[in-house]
Amino acid sequence: MKTLDAVVGRGGMLKPMEGGTYLVNDPMLEDLKIGFQGQHASNLGGIISNEIAKELDIPAYIVDPVVVDELQDVARISGVPELPRVSKFHALNQKAVAKRYGIESGEGYDNLNLIVVHLGGGVSVGAHKNGKVVDVNNALDGDGPFSPERAGSVPIGELIRLCFSGKYTEKEIYSKIVGKGGLVAYLNTNDARELEDWVNEGREDAIKYYNAFVYQVAKSIGEMATVLEGKVDRIIVTGGIAYWKQLIKDLMTKVSFIAPITVYPGEDELLALAQGTLRVLRGEEIAKEYK
């Protein structure tokens, strides 16, 4: 332990912030404790890293929390003034794979226009323009494609009528959107590997919802291509579901006309945390201050 230079933890539901590596400070600790944008297990990351770092008299950091917000102003407008669009997505993994591609391509993340697709328990599709995520769906509890556990965008009028039908509590409605939506609602599973088995076995209902999933993800990629005005250098697909080779093939059929596709399957978030901290320790980036 005494040989450590820094400690890093997952960032939590803090105030909206631009991407990067942040030094854990008192204002951050206070917002993590109260859950500024909600209670979530990731709120413990900065608190735990700070406790360890204090004992060793070394700095503690967080990297690219879920609340990274680099949206362009036009992307915030929803059509209802009380309901602005917000940025909550798989920022840590999206940023990590985008930077990885920037290095491997020799172009640099800040010089590229990328569409990054995270396929996991939730799905986020982000438009990365010159190092900033200028548009992305709210993958936590908002919009976008449905996923193994989340409903994504749903018909708003019907949702309102469901809310006031008297059949469900607020908690039950929310669980239909997050936790019990998507594949769980249709097929009673949140395991994409199980869905893959059913598709390979020719199960008709599984094939139906698999096709719908690919369709919705592809449609979201097309949407982000318009955000980048068609100038897309690469589509990057990541997350656990990216291991599904047939799904990637079917997705490529729909979107490869937009840009070439690179696949980085899985979620190497511990590595992403370490890399973000190393960039600061090596002087490649300056740690940002949370206010």
URZI-V948712 format. One line per field, one symbol per residue. phi: phi as a letter, one per 20 degrees, with the letter a starting at -180 (. if undefined). burial: # if it has 9 or more other C-alpha atoms within 8 Angstrom, else .. A space follows every 10 residues. Layout:
phi: ???
burial: ???
This chain:
phi: .fefdacccf fdeefgbffq ddffcfgfff fffemgdpeb gfffgfffff fffgfdlcfd ccckffegcc ffgffeedoc gfcffcdcbe ffffffffff fgffemengf dddcdddddb gdcccdeddl nceebaffff bccnffbgcc fmfcffgfff fffdfneceg ffffffecoc emfgfecmbd dffffgffff enfffffgff ffffgfffff ffffffgelm edfadddbnf ffffffffff ffgecfffaf ddddfnceff ffffffffff fenfcdfede c
burial: .....##### ####....## ####...##. ##..##..#. .######### .###...### ########## #...####.. ...##.#### #########. ###...#### ########## ########## #########. ########## ###.....#. .##....#.. ..#.###### #####...## .#..##.##. ..#..##.## ..######.# ##.##.##.. .######### ##....##.# ##..##.### #..###.... .###.##.## ......#..# .
